[in-house]
Amino acid sequence: MIRMLKNLFFIFGFFLVLPLAFAQPYGSGYGYGGGFFYGTERVIDSIVENLEPLLRALLGGYDWNGYLLFEKTLLFLLITIIVALVLENLPVFKGRTHKGILRLVAVIVGLLGVRWMNYVWVNTILVQYQVLFVAIAGILPFMIFWSFVKDFDSFVRKTAWSLYAVIYLGLWITSDVEAYTGVYLWGAIVGLVYGFFIDTPLQRWLALRAAKLGDNARRDAIIATLKKDIDEYKWQEAQGYLSKKSADDLIRRKTEVIRSLMKS
């Protein structure tokens, strides 16, 4: 699977570098010596003209058209990669040194999944990815701003979140696009609610959690040291440096401490 991904990246990089062979250092326009961009255009046109009939035959579906062909190609690659990763964990494919059958099965599943998918289903899938992108891109500024102000004191954080909300309110007032106004308004509301009602309790919880994790780390370090001491007592007993009674007494005390720490 990793080798297949490397091959795909190699092919992609080859097509990125290939235009340099067609590009001329001088001149402009669409004639000879059109420069880098003209060479790139020629290579892209050549690739599309040669690959489109093949992709249409494989992925076009029952109507054999090329509508949403690029999107269907990406879906085919996505499904094939995911199926291959899943198949690698199945018992029937584990331990095989030759992965040709696994790759063939992954490609067949990808073709069967995409080939007969009409444009309605393709659009449905694309809408979901658009929603995912909008959600991630929309929350990213919030996360960046939160990371920037989280280490300030409470008053500065509240002031910063107030300014955050004011900016969104300004965008909400000045925007003429109805779809954007709702996003800006909710952005301002979320900023105010977080800054005045959620930020302080969350910062307190994060501080307590960090302290607890630090206590757990120290406890684990102490337990590890006690276990090393127990192993040392057993070795000294085996070598005759400690009597069995003394070793058992020391080990019992260390074990009681370990049990007490484990319960805390």
Secondary structure, 3 states (H helix, E strand, C coil): CHHHHHHHHHHHHHHHHCHHHHCCCCCCCCCCCCHHHHHHHHHHHHHHHHHHHHHHHHHCCCCCCCCCHHHHHHHHHHHHHHHHHHHCCCCCCCCCCCCHHHHHHHHHHHHHHHHCCCHHHHHHHHHHHHHHHHHHHHHHHHHHHHHHHCCCCHHHHHHHHHHHHHHHHHHHHHCCCHHHHHHHHHHHHHHHHHHHHHHHHHHHHHHHHHHHHHHHHHHHHHHHHHHHHHHHHHHHHHHCCCCHHHHHHHHHHHHHHHHHHHHC
